[in-house]
Amino acid sequence: RDPMLVKLLIHLFVKDSRHPERPHVRLAYGILAGSVGIAVNYLLFCIKLTVGLLSGSIAMAADAINNLSDAGSSVVSVLGFKLSSKPADNEHPFGHGRLEYVAGMIVAVIIISVGFDFLKESVVRIFSPSELRADNLAIGIFAGTLLFKVWLFLFYRAVGKRIDSKILKAAAFDSLSDLLTTSVVLGAVFSARFTSFPVDGCAGVIVALFVICGGFGVLRDTINPLLGELPDKALVKELETRLLACKGICGVHEIILHNYGHNHYFATAHAEVSRDGDLMTSHDTLEGAEVEIARNMPVRLVLHCDPYNTRDPKVK
């Protein structure tokens, strides 16, 4: 079940929230998620950076910048949702849905670049350690930020499931990894009181590696749809089933599906019809099937006519 505050935000800012398949509703969900991400992550950045600067911890500062990159990622996500919702035009006849994947790719590059920068700084801190000045209050404030990330993870997961968004699912994973990295930083800062070992720099390296790995994961998930990945088997099966249920179509093969954004497909297929019918009958059969698919599935379909002789044993 979704947290109460998540339900309240959706109720206040998303009209017709029960119909996430509608483009304007999906856009509202995306803008809400991005706006909440910007606000929460920027707040965490301010808190963590202040604590990190006062205590002299490179790991805390790295975690703060990680949250700032998350806020920047949310800005890119909002832009991605808004741009991908634009209707088709003369230059982009298949719409702008893939811009959501491009936005996700930009988010991934930001995450990876931030991770490598702090990996370098953390390695330097291992060989040139400095004294930490984190008291109990600073550690307590830093620990309190975990609650924000727990809620943000639940929020992203809830909205991401409702609209089936790769960007928001990636953001949920990023929030979950942030919980782990912040916990590592807390443990390092606390243990630094009892050892001269450069635990702060080591924790910074661990945080940076988590950030880099997460960034590459997001990059993989957004590049695959752009390159052209294998379509969902359930979608293909539903398309076949609906076509075979259409009167006059006896078989289907050579199905090709192209994805142009969330729930936005263009497809071609070969439909087998009896050669005994006249040309107009075959045309009307295929056109009726195309309309039937368009009304019931997120697919714009073009069918190729494959006439065959039902009395020929070899063909049959």
Buried (B, 14 or more C-beta within 10 A) or exposed (E): EBEEEBEEBBEEBBEEBEEBEEBEBBBBBBBBBBBBBBEBBBBBBEBBBBBBEBBBBBBBBBBBBBBBBBBBBBBBBBBBBBBBBEEEEEEBEBBBBBBBBBBBBBBBBBBBEBBBBBBEBBBEBBEEBEEBEBEEEBBEBBBEBBEBBBBBBBBBBBBBBBBEBBBBBBBBBBBBBBBEBBEBBBBBBBEBEEEEEBBBBBBBBBBBBBBBEBBEBBBEBBBBBEEEEEBEEEBBEBBBEBBBEBEBBEEBEEBEBBBBBBBBBBBEBBBBBBBEBEEEEBEEBBEBBBEBBEEEBBBBBEBEBBEBEEEEEEEE
